[in-house]
Amino acid sequence: MGSLLLAVIYLVFISLGLPDSLLGSGWPTMQTAFGVPSSYAGYVSMTVSFMTILSALLSPWMIKRFHTKWIVIVSIFLTVLGLLGFSICGQYWMLFLFAIPYGLGAGSIDASVNHYVASHYSSSVMNFLHCFYGVGAVISPTIMALALKLARWNEGYRWTAYIQTGILLIVILSLPLWKQNEAKEEEEIRDSAGIRETLRVPGVLLTLIAFFSYCAGEATCFLWTPSFFAGTRPGLSEEIIAAFGSLIFGGLMLGRLISGFISNKLGDRLLIRIGIAVELLGILLVFLPAESYIVTAAGFVVIGTGMGPVYPAIQHMAPSNFGARHSAAVIGLQMASAYIGSTFMPMVFGHLQQAAGIGIMPVYLLVFALMNIGLLELAYRKLPI
């Protein structure tokens, strides 16, 4: 029963990753179809992320009142609604309407399932969980590339919605499996702290800003990697450029897969330090003025590999760093901080690259990687336990 439930949770995280790379992969074509500047992708991404921030901030309240299984079911349904909505959009402004359910669903899944796994499973399971997020995120650029080749960008969203619907049906069928942890889940959240109290705990604010920094770099890669190749490597086909949206996600998946096998031995903090060192190596590869785009592509894979363990390790440390009483609120706040970075910083980069050129992307990533590790190291010194 426990293994079956874990398999369902992994499947839920595949569903979480599926929508995340569609916009970046499809935007070079969508931009032309809508007749808008390239930076306008940032506004759509910002709207999705804003709704995700809202649902993440509400997650401590929801976790306290509803079992995780119900939050997951409603959230996946909302993402299906958002994906189907994107697939019928004929004008740019329509994307904003369907970005609302698109974003609300993602934040609720992320916060509730991360809290559930951090409370009931090991660091290894958390890394494998986020590895499966990478599986979903790698699949969707391939779906979009296939849609661009065989049909239109709209079909990429529609086909992804069909996959999400299948996952939703599996989660509904798995409802009896969730009962095994319900009593413990209710006991854990009964005395959980609120957001205001949690923000006063030493080290929390620094961790939130570090998480913001991590997700600023990650989301910039999600959205702008295909555009980076389109702007710096002229002559590549639309299908190849769209497929390059999967580079960062493939790296994330690889990094989390490796971390799943070693995290229980190394611990979360050491994993983060190693991961950011690898990320910096990848940024260096993107910096290199290599003639072949293969070196640059490898650089993005290495960046993703280094980023891989950072997100799950920060989430998994919440109960041990701040105590069970504060863990639900900390994870909800971390998700909100993450999506603030995801909301605003890709849009900021969109305007910067219009002024200075898409080639500044590795500099932008370097700044946030250094902020991430520096702030986390400061936070460790202030932890209450």
C-alpha positions in Angstrom: 0.0 0.0 0.0 2.8 2.4 0.9 4.7 1.8 -2.3 1.5 2.3 -4.3 0.8 5.6 -2.6 4.4 6.7 -3.3 4.0 5.8 -6.9 0.8 8.0 -7.1 2.7 10.9 -5.4 5.4 10.6 -8.0 2.8 10.6 -10.7 1.3 13.8 -9.2 4.7 15.5 -9.6 4.9 14.4 -13.2 1.6 16.3 -13.6 3.1 19.3 -11.8 6.0 19.4 -14.2 4.0 18.9 -17.4 2.7 22.5 -17.9 5.8 24.4 -16.8 7.9 24.2 -20.0 5.1 24.6 -22.5 5.2 28.4 -22.7 8.9 28.7 -23.1 9.0 26.0 -25.8 6.1 27.3 -27.7 6.6 31.1 -27.3 8.9 31.7 -30.3 6.0 30.5 -32.5 3.2 31.8 -30.3 4.8 35.3 -30.3 4.5 35.3 -34.1 1.0 34.0 -34.1 -0.2 36.7 -31.6 1.9 39.5 -33.2 3.5 40.7 -29.9 7.1 41.4 -28.8 9.2 38.6 -27.3 9.1 40.1 -23.8 5.3 39.6 -23.6 5.9 36.0 -22.6 7.0 37.5 -19.2 3.6 39.0 -18.6 1.8 35.6 -19.1 4.4 33.8 -17.0 4.0 36.5 -14.3 0.2 36.0 -14.2 0.5 32.3 -13.9 3.1 32.7 -11.1 1.0 35.4 -9.3 -1.9 33.0 -9.0 0.6 30.3 -7.8 1.8 32.7 -5.1 -1.7 33.2 -4.0 -2.4 29.5 -3.7 0.9 28.9 -2.0 0.1 31.5 0.7 -3.3 29.9 1.2 -1.7 26.5 1.5 -1.1 26.5 5.3 -4.8 27.3 5.7 -5.8 24.6 3.2 -3.5 22.0 4.7 -5.0 22.6 8.1 -8.6 22.1 6.9 -8.4 19.6 4.0 -6.5 16.4 3.5 -3.7 16.5 1.0 -5.6 14.1 -1.4 -8.4 16.6 -1.9 -6.1 19.5 -2.5 -4.3 17.5 -5.1 -7.5 16.4 -7.0 -8.9 20.0 -7.1 -5.5 21.4 -8.1 -5.0 19.0 -11.1 -8.5 19.7 -12.3 -7.6 23.4 -12.3 -4.5 22.8 -14.3 -6.5 20.8 -16.9 -8.9 23.7 -17.2 -6.0 26.1 -17.7 -4.3 23.9 -20.3 -7.5 23.4 -22.3 -8.1 27.2 -22.1 -4.7 28.0 -23.5 -5.4 25.6 -26.4 -8.4 27.6 -27.6 -6.7 31.0 -27.3 -6.8 32.9 -30.5 -5.7 36.3 -29.1 -2.9 37.2 -26.7 -5.3 38.7 -24.0 -7.1 35.4 -23.7 -4.0 33.8 -22.2 -4.4 35.9 -19.1 -7.9 34.5 -18.4 -6.8 30.9 -18.4 -3.6 31.7 -16.6 -5.7 32.0 -13.4 -6.7 28.3 -13.0 -3.3 27.3 -14.6 -1.4 29.0 -11.7 -3.8 28.3 -8.8 -3.5 24.5 -9.4 0.3 24.5 -9.5 0.8 26.3 -6.2 -1.6 24.1 -4.2 0.0 20.9 -5.5 3.5 22.1 -4.8 3.0 23.2 -1.3 0.7 20.5 0.0 2.7 17.5 -1.5 6.0 19.0 -0.5 4.8 19.3 3.1 3.3 15.8 3.0 6.6 14.2 1.7 8.9 16.3 4.0 6.8 15.2 7.0 6.5 11.5 6.1 9.5 10.5 3.9 13.3 10.8 3.7 15.4 13.2 1.7 16.0 10.5 -0.9 12.3 10.3 -1.5 12.0 14.1 -1.8 14.8 14.1 -4.5 13.1 11.3 -6.4 9.8 13.2 -6.1 11.3 16.3 -7.8 13.1 14.1 -10.3 9.6 13.0 -11.5 8.7 16.7 -11.7 11.6 16.9 -14.2 10.1 13.9 -16.1 7.0 15.9 -16.7 8.9 19.0 -17.6 11.0 17.1 -20.1 8.0 15.5 -21.7 6.1 18.7 -22.4 8.7 20.5 -24.7 8.7 17.2 -26.7 5.0 17.4 -26.9 5.1 21.0 -28.0 7.8 20.3 -30.6 5.7 17.4 -32.0 2.7 19.7 -32.1 4.6 22.4 -34.0 5.8 19.8 -36.5 2.4 18.0 -37.0 -0.2 20.7 -36.2 -0.1 24.0 -34.3 1.1 25.2 -30.9 -2.4 25.0 -29.6 -2.3 21.2 -29.9 0.7 21.1 -27.6 -1.5 22.5 -24.7 -4.4 20.3 -25.7 -2.4 17.0 -25.8 -0.9 17.9 -22.4 -4.3 18.5 -20.9 -5.3 15.0 -22.0 -2.4 13.5 -20.2 -3.2 15.5 -17.1 -6.8 14.2 -17.2 -5.5 10.7 -17.2 -3.3 11.4 -14.1 -6.4 13.0 -12.4 -8.4 9.8 -12.9 -5.6 7.7 -11.4 -5.4 10.0 -8.3 -9.2 9.7 -7.9 -8.9 5.9 -8.0 -6.1 6.0 -5.4 -8.1 7.8 -2.7 -8.2 4.7 -0.4 -4.4 4.6 -0.3 -4.2 8.0 1.4 -5.9 6.8 4.5 -2.8 5.2 5.9 -1.3 8.6 6.9 -4.5 10.6 7.6 -4.4 10.2 11.4 -0.8 11.3 11.6 -1.4 14.1 9.2 -4.2 15.5 11.3 -2.1 15.3 14.5 0.8 17.1 12.8 -1.2 20.1 11.5 -3.4 20.5 14.7 -0.8 22.7 16.4 0.8 24.2 13.3 1.8 27.9 13.4 0.6 30.7 11.2 2.5 32.8 8.7 3.0 35.8 11.0 4.5 33.7 13.8 6.7 31.8 11.4 8.1 34.9 9.7 9.6 35.9 13.1 11.6 32.6 13.5 15.3 33.3 13.0 16.6 32.2 9.6 13.2 32.0 7.9 13.5 35.3 6.1 17.0 34.6 4.7 15.8 31.2 3.5 12.9 32.7 1.7 15.1 35.2 -0.1 17.5 32.4 -1.0 14.6 30.4 -2.4 13.5 33.5 -4.3 17.0 33.7 -5.8 17.1 30.0 -6.8 13.7 30.1 -8.5 14.6 33.4 -10.3 17.4 31.6 -12.1 15.4 28.4 -12.6 12.3 30.2 -14.1 14.5 32.3 -16.3 16.0 29.1 -17.8 12.5 27.6 -18.1 11.2 30.5 -20.1 14.1 31.9 -22.1 16.4 28.9 -23.0 14.7 28.4 -26.4 14.8 32.1 -27.0 18.5 32.2 -26.1 19.3 29.7 -28.8 17.0 31.5 -31.3 18.8 34.7 -30.6 22.4 33.5 -30.5 22.3 30.5 -32.9 20.6 31.7 -36.1 19.7 29.0 -38.6 18.3 26.5 -36.1 14.8 25.2 -37.0 11.7 26.0 -34.9 11.4 22.3 -33.9 15.0 22.2 -32.6 14.7 25.5 -30.7 11.4 24.3 -29.1 13.1 21.0 -28.1 15.9 22.9 -26.4 13.3 23.9 -23.8 13.9 20.4 -22.4 17.6 20.9 -21.7 17.3 22.5 -18.3 14.5 20.1 -17.3 16.6 17.1 -18.4 19.4 18.4 -16.2 17.1 18.9 -13.3 15.8 15.4 -13.7 19.4 14.0 -13.8 20.5 16.0 -10.8 17.6 14.9 -8.7 18.0 11.2 -9.8 21.6 11.2 -8.7 20.7 13.1 -5.5 18.0 10.5 -4.7 20.7 7.8 -4.3 23.2 9.9 -2.3 21.1 12.4 -0.3 20.6 10.3 2.8 24.4 9.9 3.1 25.5 13.5 2.3 22.6 15.4 3.9 20.7 18.3 2.5 23.2 21.1 3.1 26.1 19.4 1.5 23.9 18.5 -1.5 23.0 22.2 -2.0 26.7 23.3 -1.9 27.7 20.6 -4.4 24.7 21.4 -6.6 25.4 25.2 -6.8 29.1 24.4 -7.6 27.9 22.3 -10.6 25.5 25.0 -11.6 28.3 27.6 -11.7 30.3 25.2 -14.0 27.3 25.0 -16.3 27.1 28.8 -16.4 30.8 28.9 -17.4 30.1 26.6 -20.3 27.3 28.8 -21.6 29.7 31.8 -21.3 32.3 30.1 -23.5 32.3 31.5 -27.1 32.1 28.0 -28.7 31.4 27.7 -32.4 29.2 24.7 -31.9 25.8 25.0 -30.2 26.4 21.6 -28.6 28.7 23.1 -26.0 26.1 25.7 -25.0 23.4 23.0 -24.9 25.6 20.9 -22.6 26.0 24.0 -20.4 22.3 24.3 -19.9 22.1 20.6 -19.0 24.9 21.0 -16.5 23.1 24.1 -15.0 20.0 22.0 -14.6 21.9 19.1 -13.1 23.4 21.5 -10.5 20.1 23.1 -9.7 18.5 19.7 -9.3 19.1 19.0 -5.6 18.6 22.6 -4.4 14.8 22.9 -4.5 14.0 19.5 -2.9 16.8 19.9 -0.3 15.5 23.3 0.9 12.0 22.0 1.1 13.0 18.8 2.9 15.0 20.8 5.5 12.0 22.8 6.7 10.8 20.4 9.5 14.3 19.8 10.8 15.4 23.4 10.5 12.3 25.1 11.9 10.4 22.3 13.7 7.2 20.5 12.9 5.1 23.3 14.3 6.4 25.8 11.7 7.0 23.4 8.7 3.7 23.8 6.9 3.9 27.6 7.1 7.6 27.6 6.1 6.9 25.5 3.1 4.0 27.6 2.1 6.1 30.8 2.4 9.0 29.1 0.5 6.6 28.3 -2.3 5.3 31.9 -2.3 8.9 33.3 -2.4 9.8 30.8 -5.1 7.0 32.0 -7.3 7.7 35.6 -6.6 11.1 34.9 -8.2 9.4 33.0 -11.0 6.8 35.7 -11.5 9.0 38.8 -11.7 12.5 37.9 -12.6 11.8 36.2 -16.1 9.9 39.3 -16.9 12.7 41.6 -15.8 15.1 39.5 -17.9 12.8 39.9 -20.8 13.2 43.7 -20.7 16.9 43.4 -20.1 17.5 41.2 -23.1 15.5 43.5 -25.3 17.9 46.3 -24.3 21.2 44.4 -24.0 20.6 41.3 -26.0 19.7 37.7 -25.1 23.4 37.0 -24.7 23.4 38.5 -21.1 21.5 35.4 -19.8 24.5 33.6 -18.2 25.4 36.8 -16.3 21.9 37.0 -15.0 22.0 33.4 -13.9 25.4 33.9 -12.2 24.1 36.7 -10.0 21.2 34.6 -8.6 23.3 31.5 -8.1 25.7 33.4 -5.9 22.8 35.1 -4.0 21.3 31.6 -3.4 24.3 30.0 -1.8 25.4 33.1 0.1 22.0 33.7 1.8 21.5 30.0 2.7 24.9 29.9 4.4 23.9 33.0 6.4 20.6 31.3 7.3 22.2 28.2 8.7 24.0 30.4 11.3 20.7 31.7 12.6 18.6 28.5 12.8 16.8 28.1 16.1 17.3 24.3 16.2 
